[in-house]
């Protein structure tokens, strides 16, 4: 089943689109945004996998929790909004 595609009207920084378009070597703004969203999804999945792996390793002992002061939890809370 092909992905559901809908027309969207967005207000986005044109300079940012142009920079990302050059970085991704895409031809259209639609392709640029689509590829950027795919990369964001991939990054979120990778980050979750790394977090699961590190949690398992820390649970076995021998690792110091350098983020015990709460900075990691604050940062994770801020990033959580980007995963919606």
C-alpha positions in Angstrom: 0.0 0.0 0.0 1.5 3.4 -1.0 2.0 6.0 1.7 -0.9 8.4 2.2 0.2 11.7 0.7 -1.7 14.9 1.4 -1.1 18.4 0.4 0.2 20.6 3.2 0.7 24.4 3.4 3.6 25.1 5.8 5.5 28.2 6.9 9.1 27.2 6.9 12.4 29.1 6.8 13.3 29.2 3.1 17.0 29.5 3.9 16.9 26.3 6.0 15.1 24.4 3.1 17.7 25.6 0.7 20.6 24.5 3.0 19.0 21.0 3.5 18.3 20.7 -0.2 21.9 21.2 -0.9 23.0 18.8 1.8 20.7 16.1 0.6 21.2 16.7 -3.1 17.5 16.8 -3.7 15.8 18.4 -6.6 12.5 19.7 -5.1 11.4 21.1 -1.8 8.9 18.3 -1.4 11.7 15.7 -1.9 13.9 17.6 0.6 11.3 17.7 3.3 10.3 14.1 2.7 13.9 12.9 3.0 14.6 15.1 6.0 11.5 13.5 7.8 12.8 10.0 6.9 16.2 10.9 8.4 14.5 12.2 11.5 12.5 9.0 11.9 15.7 6.9 11.4 17.6 9.0 14.0 14.8 8.6 16.6 14.8 4.9 16.1 18.6 4.7 16.3 18.6 6.9 19.5 16.0 4.6 21.1 18.0 1.5 20.2 21.2 3.0 21.6 19.3 4.0 24.8 18.0 0.5 25.2 21.5 -1.0 24.7 23.1 1.4 27.1 20.4 0.8 29.7 21.2 -2.9 29.5 24.9 -2.4 29.8 24.6 0.0 32.7 22.3 -2.5 34.5 25.2 -5.1 34.4 27.5 -2.9 36.4 30.9 -1.5 35.8 29.7 1.8 34.2 29.4 5.2 35.9 26.3 7.2 35.2 27.7 10.5 34.0 24.2 11.9 33.6 23.0 11.2 37.1 22.6 14.9 37.8 19.4 14.9 35.6 20.7 16.7 32.6 20.1 13.7 30.4 16.5 13.4 31.6 15.9 17.1 30.9 17.4 16.8 27.4 15.4 13.6 26.7 12.2 15.5 27.8 13.0 18.3 25.3 13.7 15.9 22.5 10.5 13.9 23.1 8.5 16.7 21.6 10.3 16.2 18.3 9.3 12.5 18.0 5.6 13.2 17.6 
